[in-house]
Amino acid sequence: MNTSTENFFENKVLGHPAGLFVLFFTEMWERFSYYGMRAILVIFLTGALIGDNPGWGWDTPAALSLLGTYALFVYLTPLLGGWLADNKIGYRMAVVIGALLMTLGHASMAVETPTSLYIGITLLIVGNGFFKPNMTSIISKMYEGHDDKKDGAYNIFYMGVNAGAFIGIMLCGWVGEKIGWSYGFGLAGIFMLLGMLQFYFAQPLFGDIGSKPEPKRAEAVKDSSEESSKVTEVLNPFTTIDYVLMGVFIVSALIFIFNDPLSKIGDIQALNFTVAGIGESLFFALLAAITFILLLIVRIPRYTRIERDRMIAFAIFCLFTVFFWAAFEQAAGSLPLYTRDFTNRLLEGGAAMTFKIVDLLVTVVPLGIITYVLWSLFRKTFNRIGLSNIILGFSFVIVWAIVGYKLYTEFQTENSEVPVTWFAILNSLYIIMFAPLFTKWWDSRYNPPASVKYFLGLFLLGIGFAFLAFGARNVPSGAESASLSMAWLVFAYLFHTLGELCLSPMGLSYLSKLIPARMIAFMFGVYYLAIAIGNKLAHYVGGDIEQITKDYSLSTFFLIFTIVPIALGLVSLVLHPLLKRLMHGIR
């Protein structure tokens, strides 16, 4: 047992070190700000130019192109931020820098000018790169020598992730839609700032964990990295063709990433051509995809047989991951537009009162549980980190005040219009409800193999979209609005979440099992690249919702996201014997 971490376990909160709950609340406020901002971004950008709370009137492809590029970088910048924290500045300083940059980003977005929007999104991307990878790194260091406690610690931490998403979407969404977009963006920034301050003033709890690495230690890490690199190069040196393929991939990917939003938002046609009827953005996207696949095809066979086979299996899982997130992330792009334009959200009489009561319970009960956790932290740590506790307590005073005002306002009206963003909280709510059941399933003797988990994830995701396709079956081609039942969204989010619980946690788990230690960093980058591509692809395709609805129908749009995931899920099942053989005993 690591005696250097024993002092963390002397002062426990709910059976775990108090420092874990500082991280819990820090991550909760970061997720509050991220999901709160994301929930209102697309409906703000595409909102009508006139009205009580006007938007910017962007067309859908432009808005989703910006969101897609932002989401892509959110999953790529942590690779650099993690390296900087490991070798230069330490985990804790990286978290503080990241939180501060994201605070400034949200504040910039609240100004509501095009320039401030782009500056804000840039700051959010860079800040996320510093913040995202280093919270879990601190937990890992804190629990060294206490491996039996790690699973519980990460479960608690990820409950904080979902709690932040839940509260952020609910409050930023409601404030943005009902009061003003600037207030919604600003609220995300306020809680990001408060989260950063409560973390900064809780430093005494962490001792040396996550502090700036000593030069000697940093050099050791560097030496270890160089030694690992040498081992890799002896086994599989980079050849000229590898470098050529990497160069083509990087250049074509960057051209696509920047040309897509520039051409759709600013009508900047820097590259204006077609090849066999394919536009320049799609051409470079396909070129990047083809060259990256070729790179894997060229390199992977040069490893030893077992390493080669396991890397092929993981590459196949990454391919499924791309398409899963390409469909799942419609929740941030096309689904809010569907909710706003095609769903009947106006409730009257008894239905309105029923929703208000459900909304009250859904809001107050989770928030009450989190407040209890806060009180438990106060009792154990106030003497050591009083200022941090005061800031955290002040955060909750603000939250409860907004919640009280929200509920009071809603109960004052006879009827009720459900906010567009309200449905997005269902994902977090369902995760909180069903995650413990899936955890027990995976820990039991009925734990299915990888191919079955990927099948279930993709199949359930497709079923969720099937509800939306069926619900929209009578919406005519070219329709710009309809009054479809909210039930289709409730069922869709339920099955999407069940699919997420089957597939999403599997990626990093199989990464750690299938990939040799010396190649973890490279394949970690491949996995995050798969998620990044999935996010960009989601909004690239989702931006065509209006065109597909016009040319075919709204139901056809959702059928695309029904058929493709289910078909890929069946492919995963068919590949089970092959994948089992490639994994060489890994379950």
PyMOL commands that set and color helices and strands:
alter all, ss='L'
color gray80, all
select helices_A, chain A and resi 3-9+18-45+60-89+91-110+114-142+147-178+181-200+203-206+215-235+240-265+280-302+305-332+334-342+349-381+386-412+420-443+450-471+487-503+506-514+517-542+545-551+554-574+576-583
alter helices_A, ss='H'
color red, helices_A
select strands_A, chain A and resi 12-13+16-17+274-275+278-279+346-347+416-417
alter strands_A, ss='S'
color yellow, strands_A
deselect
rebuild
show_as cartoon
